[in-house]
Amino acid sequence: MEIDLPEVIAEVKAAFDRYEQALITNDVAVLGELFRNDPRTLRYGIGENLYGYEAINGFRAARSPVGLNRRTARTVISSYGRDTAVASTLFYRDTAPGKVGRQMQTWIRFPEGWRVVAAHVSIIDEPKET
């Protein structure tokens, strides 16, 4: 198996960057496009566990657009073969000082393009540097 092919990493990074822009601008249509439209798609969020595309899309449509801005750090994208990748990132929001968010997404290449099939988001107290 070929791991971390540069062209695959570049494709997934472009999709990930598009997702981030859609997230902070509350572009629900693009967010919906980038998640796989499938009842097996899931998203474990900070305060919700969402099973299936419809539940995820419903959450996005109902969410307040206020306070979505964030900055990411330590983003790592790894690919496994040509059709599977994982994107992991930390994120920070000015509205949540002392907290760090963690996000992981599993991306799969389908005929229509790269789509998230599983996502996990959590927030913890920012670890103290040692």
Secondary structure, DSSP 4 states (H G I P E B T S, - for coil): --BS-HHHHHHHHHHHHHHHHHHHTT-HHHHHHHB--STT-EEE-SS-EEESHHHHHHHHHHS--TT---EEEEEEEEEETTTEEEEEEEEE-TTSTTEEEEEEEEEEEETTEEEEEEEEEEEEEPPPP-
